[in-house]
Amino acid sequence: GAGVSQSPRYKVAKRGQDVALRCDPISGHVSLFWYQQALGQGPEFLTYFQNEAQLDKSGLPSDRFFAERPEGSVSTLKIQRTQQEDSAVYLCASSLGTREQYFGPGTRLTVT
Amino acid sequence: GNSVTQMEGPVTLSEEAFLTINCTYTATGYPSLFWYVQYPGEGLQLLLKATKADDKGSNKGFEATYRKETTSFHLEKGSVQVSDSAVYFCALSSTDSWGKLQFGAGTQVVVTP
């Protein structure tokens, strides 16, 4: 079946612009995670949803970052007033409960 | 807090050589341990996992054993191929964290013919 998909795959934003990154999880997966991966580093946890409930947002680096999953399926990660340090690959993963996470291909965000 | 430390790369090997990538962790309780692989231009894929002490995870010729006494989960493969060239990430998931993953920095492996 279809895996996790993310769009856009690449995004270039000027500093100060708002961006929205989309994640389509595997159908039926209740858990959804967002991670941020800086160049040459491992992914860092941002936030976690169980269905539509955001149960952990401890990894969001600032209040410019906001995530939602209103119907318990598609999720959007929004970054307001982007800064250069926001440049990274944003990964989405989904899973059945706390089992194996399946990752999407990521969105590479470049802030100029 | 929890953390994962893995050996720095790049690791450059000839085809059919033996590969070891060291990984150690710090965590409370009894975490689950994972190795993920990222091939060039692709997303992260789970390579293998172990959920309790002394478990051995294996897949595609790779193996790793969960060693609680040394807090380690080293990845090994007896004979690498050019197609094993990738970045390998060690990760843990602790029992009280919804399954969220804590990753190491990654180790790039380059296998030459």
Interface residues (C-beta under 8 A of the other chain):
Chain A: V4 S31 F33 Y35 G40 Q41 G42 P43 E44 F45 Y48 Q50 L55 D56 L91 A93 S95 G97 T98 R99 E100 Q101 Y102 F103 G104 P105 G106
Chain B: V4 Y36 E42 G43 L44 Q45 L46 K49 F89 A91 S93 S97 W98 G99 K100 L101 Q102 F103 G104 A105 G106
